[in-house]
Amino acid sequence: MDRELLTVLIVDDEEPLRQELRSFPWGDYGAELAGEAENGEEALELCGRIRPDVIVTDITMPRMDGLELVRQVREQGLPVQVILLTCHSEFGYAREALKLGALEYLVKVSLDEEDLGQALGRAREALAREQARRRSESGQRRAELSRLLVRALAGPEPGGAGTAGVPSPVGYPLSAARLLCLAGKGSRLQVLHELQEELAQLTLGRTADSRYAGVDWVPLSESELLLFLGPDAGGAAEDGREGAAALLCGLVDRLEARLERERPQTAGRVRLFALLKGPAASPEELLAAVRETERAAFHCFYEENSRVVHDGAPGKPSPAVSSPRSPAALASMEAEWREATRDPARLASYLQEVWVPWAKGSGMEPAELKRWVCRRWEESLPAPLDPEKKAAVLEGLTAAESLTGLVRLLVQSGEVTGGGRPKIRREVQQAQALIRQKLAEPITLTTIAGEVGLSPSYLSRLFREEAGEPFNEYVTRVRIDRAVELLQSAPLKVYEVAEQVGIPSYRYFSQLFRSRTGVSPTEYKRS
C-alpha cells in the first residue's frame, strides 16, 4: 500500500482555501490531488467517478455541509477517510463528525503543512487497516462457502437434502463460472495467487471497480477458481446471461493483463478459460450450475480461440452430438486416418478438413480422444521409430491442452517421421511477416495479435512455442539484424538507421546495439 499514491478530494465553498490546498506539496506525502468540489453534493457525485482515498472537507457549506457528507459517505460504505477543516466555533460539529466516522479535524486558521501531512499519514494507516479487515472477513467467508459447497456437491443431486445450507455469496439471481488456469506445473500456484490478488483489488482494494461489486470467488484447486456473478455485477441482472458473459470477458481481460504485468516470464505460457452457467434463482439451481461447470475442461479443449463459453441455464442439456460413435463409424474413420497418414503432404489438410469436424462432433472427452489419437498414430508409423523420440511424441499428444494443439503436434510428428521439417503455424508466420513489414513503426503484441486474429496472450504463447523465442525478443532481434544490414550497406547516419528500424531514441538504440553486438553503432559502421 505504501507504494500507492493516496488520491485526495478537497471540498470547500471558499476559493481562497481551495487555492491554498492546491499548492500543498501532495507528492511529498505520497498523495495526489484528484479533484475538488464546492459542497457535499458535488463531492458525493465526484466520489462515484474518481473514488478518492481521502476527502479533505470544510464543515460549513451550502446545499450539503461536511457533517452530512460524512454521514452519507459512511451510509454508502465508501472506502474513504475524511479529514475535517473547521473554525474554532465549529468544534461541536467536528466532534459529531468524529462520532460518525471522520478521521480527525484540523483548524483552518492554524493549518500548516506538517499537520496536514501527519493527517494523511494517519489516513493511510486507517485505509490499510480497513483493507486488511475486509480481506480477512472476505477470506473467512470464502473458506466457509468453499466448505459448504464441497459438502453439498458430494451429497445428493440438486433438489435433494443439503442444498439449502449453501447461501448465495452475493445475492440471487446468481451465475457460476469455473475459471481454468492452464499453466506449467511449477508456476500454477504463483499464477493462481496473482489471479486472486487481482480479484481482491477489483472487489476489495482501494481501487475497487464498482462493476465487480457483485463478484465473489472460491479457489477449487491449484489451477481452478469458482466465480460467482451476482445481480449487481456489471448490470448482469438487467442484461441477463449476456450481461454476465460480457462482465466475465472483461474480468478475464483484467486477469490476463495482470499476468502480463506481474509475471511476463510466464504469462505467454498461461491460458485462462471460463465456463459460465446460469443465472440461478435458488440454492438448488446454483448447485446444479456449479456441477455443470465441471465441463469446463471439455469446452476448453475443443474451443481453442474462446476464453469464455456460456453454456446456457443450469439444468439445460448441451446440444446432442451429431456424429455417431458406433463401431462401424469408428472403423471407417480409422481407415480414413490410415490412408491419409501414408502421405505426410496431405496430412494437415485431412486433419483440418475431415478429422477435426469429426472429433468435435464425436463428443469424446479429451482424454478419450487423445488415447484414440495415440493408438492411431502408433499404428500409422511407416517404420520403427527411435524409442525416446516415440515416447516424446506420445507424451506431447497426451499432454495437449486443446484440439488445435493436438492437430499441430500430429502435423509436426508426421513431417518429422516422414522426413520433412516441422512448419510454424500460419498465424505466427503472419505475425513475423507483419513485424518485418512494420519495422519502422511502433510494434506491440496487442496490435499484431489483432491483425492475425488472436488474443495477445494466445499469440504470445504460440510465439514462444513455435518461433522458439518470446515475441518482444523476436522484434528486437529483427530490428538489430536490420540495423546491421543498413549500417553495412546504406549511406545513412546512425540516427537515421535507428529511425528506420523503429527505435527513434538514439541513446536507447546505441545501448541496445552494443548489448547485442559488443560494439556501438558508430564503431560498427566505421569497421
PyMOL commands that set and color helices and strands:
alter all, ss='L'
color gray80, all
select helices_A, chain A and resi 15-22+26-29+40-50+66-75+88-100+108-110+113-153+163-165+185-203+210-212+236-262+264-267+283-302+327-340+344-362+366-379+387-399+403-417+426-437+445-452+456-467+471-489+494-500+506-517+521-526
alter helices_A, ss='H'
color red, helices_A
select strands_A, chain A and resi 6-11+31-37+54-58+81-86+104-107+174-182+215-221+224-229+271-280+308-310
alter strands_A, ss='S'
color yellow, strands_A
deselect
rebuild
show_as cartoon
